């Protein structure tokens, strides 16, 4: 997928595409020093990373004021969403080197992202309307991570997670400890990918 094909698929403006091209170029430049993404994925960055991330924008409520990306890594999906939505997104990343990359990428793209260089489980959580994550952990653990960030949030608060072929297995395992309302959407970037939008999340009081 080319940059222009991505722009058409994601329905982004020329200005937004130019900012994302700056981001992509910086990622390739830094990849030599820091392992930001799988080396084999760089040749298909616009589908594997940019579109994979950008598609989540359609599932985020327009009035969501605070979005948090857990385990942001190279900025997928959080930095892409910050650029596309032109909205603050908290990028939580434990690696100091990756956090340095994220700061530079946010600066060059003028993304209003907030870089949080800390471990998720040690973060002082802030109330979030939406929590996103990609390729971070099994669903049950993701919900453990996300729960503190959803405390006190409104009824529309949601987790939006990108998942793969094992999504049903992960949902079955998570349901042993959590009750939740789950919506599934087909990924536009990966035939085996599923987007989960999860609301009404609560620990199951009957779980051991």
Secondary structure as UniProt FT lines:
FT   HELIX           3..10
FT   HELIX           14..31
FT   TURN            32..33
FT   HELIX           39..44
FT   HELIX           46..51
FT   HELIX           52..54
FT   HELIX           55..59
FT   TURN            62..63
FT   STRAND          67..70
FT   TURN            73..77
FT   HELIX           78..85
FT   STRAND          89..92
FT   HELIX           96..109
FT   STRAND          114..116
FT   HELIX           120..122
FT   STRAND          130..134
FT   HELIX           139..150
FT   TURN            151..152
FT   TURN            155..156
FT   STRAND          158..163
FT   TURN            165..166
FT   HELIX           167..174
FT   TURN            175..177
FT   STRAND          178..186
FT   TURN            191..192
FT   STRAND          194..203
FT   TURN            205..206
//
